[in-house]
């Protein structure tokens, strides 16, 4: 398991624990998206617990400056990409894919 915390010395953890009945969850999902858009718009940095990212660039932003260390650990301990395939952090050859993405990462930060 990998966990990411902010680079600041002080940070706050906020948890929204909600429940919905079958077929009544869409408005909660929309509210969550609205909260994330607000944070992004106002420059409030955040980390999601159990994020549902669809692109590796989202994971790179999630890990921030720790991305390169994360990639190196993945190369060392899971070079065949056997562990955690469902999260789609790495979707092809680690060496090929990461070298392309590292360039993108430098543009993001």
VENDA-V669857 format. One record per pair of residues at least 12 apart in sequence whose C-alpha atoms are under 10 Angstrom apart, sorted by the first residue. I is the first residue (numbers start at 1). GAP is how many residues later the second one is. D is the distance in whole Angstrom. If there is no record, write none. Layout:
# VENDA-V669857
i:I gap:GAP d:D
i:I gap:GAP d:D
This chain:
# VENDA-V669857
i:1 gap:82 d:10
i:1 gap:83 d:9
i:2 gap:61 d:10
i:2 gap:68 d:8
i:3 gap:44 d:10
i:3 gap:46 d:9
i:3 gap:60 d:9
i:4 gap:43 d:7
i:4 gap:44 d:9
i:4 gap:45 d:9
i:4 gap:58 d:8
i:4 gap:59 d:6
i:4 gap:60 d:9
i:4 gap:62 d:8
i:4 gap:63 d:10
i:5 gap:41 d:9
i:5 gap:42 d:7
i:5 gap:57 d:10
i:5 gap:58 d:9
i:5 gap:59 d:10
i:5 gap:61 d:10
i:6 gap:39 d:8
i:6 gap:40 d:8
i:6 gap:41 d:8
i:6 gap:56 d:10
i:6 gap:57 d:9
i:6 gap:58 d:9
i:6 gap:59 d:10
i:7 gap:57 d:9
i:7 gap:58 d:9
i:7 gap:59 d:9
i:11 gap:35 d:10
i:12 gap:34 d:10
i:13 gap:33 d:9
i:13 gap:34 d:9
i:14 gap:32 d:10
i:14 gap:34 d:10
i:15 gap:33 d:10
i:15 gap:34 d:9
i:16 gap:16 d:9
i:36 gap:12 d:9
i:45 gap:17 d:10
i:46 gap:16 d:8
i:47 gap:14 d:9
i:47 gap:15 d:6
i:47 gap:16 d:9
i:48 gap:14 d:8
i:50 gap:37 d:9
i:51 gap:36 d:9
i:52 gap:35 d:8
i:52 gap:36 d:10
i:53 gap:34 d:8
i:53 gap:35 d:8
i:53 gap:36 d:9
i:54 gap:33 d:9
i:54 gap:34 d:8
i:54 gap:35 d:9
i:55 gap:33 d:8
i:55 gap:34 d:8
i:55 gap:35 d:9
i:55 gap:36 d:9
i:56 gap:31 d:10
i:56 gap:32 d:7
i:56 gap:33 d:6
i:56 gap:34 d:7
i:56 gap:35 d:8
i:56 gap:41 d:10
i:56 gap:42 d:9
i:56 gap:45 d:8
i:56 gap:49 d:10
i:57 gap:32 d:9
i:57 gap:44 d:7
i:57 gap:45 d:10
i:57 gap:47 d:8
i:57 gap:48 d:7
i:57 gap:51 d:9
i:58 gap:31 d:9
i:59 gap:28 d:10
i:59 gap:29 d:9
i:59 gap:30 d:6
i:59 gap:31 d:9
i:60 gap:29 d:9
i:60 gap:41 d:9
i:60 gap:42 d:9
i:60 gap:44 d:9
i:60 gap:45 d:7
i:60 gap:48 d:9
i:61 gap:44 d:8
i:61 gap:47 d:8
i:61 gap:48 d:9
i:64 gap:41 d:9
i:64 gap:44 d:9
i:64 gap:45 d:8
i:65 gap:40 d:9
i:65 gap:44 d:8
i:67 gap:35 d:9
i:67 gap:38 d:9
i:68 gap:30 d:9
i:68 gap:34 d:8
i:68 gap:37 d:9
i:71 gap:18 d:10
i:71 gap:19 d:9
i:71 gap:23 d:8
i:71 gap:24 d:10
i:71 gap:27 d:8
i:71 gap:31 d:10
i:72 gap:22 d:10
i:74 gap:16 d:9
i:74 gap:20 d:8
i:75 gap:19 d:7
i:75 gap:20 d:8
i:75 gap:23 d:10
i:78 gap:16 d:9
i:79 gap:14 d:9
i:79 gap:15 d:7
i:79 gap:16 d:9
i:80 gap:12 d:10
i:80 gap:13 d:8
i:80 gap:14 d:8
i:81 gap:12 d:8
i:81 gap:13 d:8
